[in-house]
Amino acid sequence: MKGRFPRTTAEFLEQGRIVVMRCDNGHTNWIRPEHMVQRLGPEFDLYDGFAELQDTFPCDRCGAERQEITFHNLERERFVKVSFEQALNYALEARAFARARDEARLPPDQRGKLRTTVGRYRKFGRR
């Protein structure tokens, strides 16, 4: 693993994570990690290639090209006590996901130049 949480398709497969996609028409689709490994390769970084991931899998029902993506951990329990390190890992993973999602929404020429404030980017310039 490159860091504290799974980033590549092979690591998602090993740890039982799934990718959930929702289109604007309300359709929900789950992508199996085996299909991601087969289509994108085992070393594809899902956070760095977030925009490419959105373009690769269209909606199965209506054919919408871009969908909202979330990463889901099937083994994570909610509302239970966790150690400090686990809490830190969950927070780092959530921050990395939010950054990847926000960068994918930017035009291609501005990706990689995302300025963050408190967890999110400002849409309307400086305060």
C-alpha positions in Angstrom: 0.0 0.0 0.0 1.4 3.4 -0.9 0.1 5.2 2.2 -2.3 4.6 5.1 -5.4 3.7 3.1 -5.9 1.9 -0.2 -5.5 3.9 -3.4 -5.0 1.5 -6.3 -7.6 -0.8 -7.8 -5.6 -3.9 -6.6 -5.6 -2.5 -3.0 -9.4 -1.9 -3.3 -9.8 -5.5 -4.4 -7.6 -6.8 -1.5 -9.5 -4.7 1.2 -13.0 -5.3 -0.1 -13.8 -1.7 -1.1 -16.3 -0.8 -3.8 -17.0 2.2 -6.0 -20.5 3.5 -6.0 -21.7 5.6 -8.9 -24.9 7.7 -9.1 -26.1 9.5 -12.2 -28.3 12.6 -12.4 -31.3 10.5 -13.2 -31.1 8.7 -9.8 -29.6 5.4 -11.0 -27.1 3.7 -8.6 -24.4 1.3 -9.8 -21.7 -0.5 -7.9 -18.5 -1.4 -9.6 -16.8 -4.5 -8.5 -13.1 -4.2 -7.8 -12.4 -7.1 -10.2 -13.9 -5.1 -13.1 -11.8 -2.0 -12.2 -8.6 -4.1 -12.1 -9.5 -5.7 -15.5 -10.4 -2.4 -17.2 -8.0 0.1 -15.6 -5.1 -2.2 -14.5 -3.9 -3.2 -11.0 -1.8 -0.1 -10.4 -4.3 2.6 -11.4 -4.5 5.2 -8.6 -8.2 5.9 -8.0 -7.6 9.3 -6.3 -5.1 10.6 -8.9 -7.2 9.3 -11.8 -10.6 10.3 -10.4 -11.6 12.3 -13.5 -10.6 9.4 -15.8 -12.6 7.0 -13.6 -15.7 9.2 -14.0 -15.3 9.1 -17.8 -14.6 5.3 -18.0 -17.8 3.9 -16.5 -21.1 5.4 -18.0 -24.4 4.6 -16.4 -25.7 1.1 -17.2 -29.3 2.1 -17.4 -29.5 5.5 -19.1 -26.0 5.9 -20.5 -25.2 9.2 -18.7 -21.5 9.8 -19.2 -20.5 11.5 -16.0 -21.6 10.3 -12.6 -21.0 11.2 -9.0 -18.6 8.7 -7.5 -18.1 7.6 -3.9 -15.7 5.1 -2.4 -17.3 2.7 0.1 -15.7 0.5 2.7 -18.0 -2.4 3.4 -16.0 -3.5 6.5 -16.1 -0.2 8.3 -18.5 -0.1 11.2 -20.3 3.1 12.1 -20.7 4.7 15.5 -18.1 2.4 17.3 -15.0 3.4 19.2 -11.8 3.3 17.2 -8.2 4.0 18.0 -6.6 7.4 17.3 -4.7 5.9 14.4 -7.8 4.5 12.8 -9.6 7.8 13.2 -6.6 9.6 11.6 -6.7 7.1 8.7 -10.4 7.6 8.1 -10.0 11.4 8.2 -7.0 11.3 5.8 -8.9 9.1 3.4 -12.0 11.4 3.5 -9.8 14.5 2.9 -8.0 12.7 -0.1 -11.4 11.8 -1.5 -12.8 15.3 -1.2 -9.7 16.8 -2.9 -9.9 14.3 -5.8 -13.6 15.0 -6.2 -13.1 18.7 -6.2 -10.2 18.6 -8.6 -12.2 16.5 -11.0 -14.9 19.2 -11.1 -12.4 21.8 -12.3 -11.5 22.4 -16.0 -8.6 20.2 -17.2 -6.2 23.1 -17.4 -6.7 24.0 -13.7 -6.3 20.6 -12.2 -3.4 20.2 -9.8 -3.7 23.9 -8.9 -6.5 23.5 -6.4 -6.3 25.9 -3.5 -8.0 24.6 -0.4 -9.4 26.4 2.6 -10.9 24.4 5.4 -11.5 21.1 3.6 -13.1 22.5 0.4 -12.2 25.0 -2.3 -13.8 28.4 -2.6 -15.9 28.9 -5.7 -16.0 32.7 -5.7 -12.5 33.8 -5.0 -10.9 35.3 -1.9 -12.8 36.3 1.2 
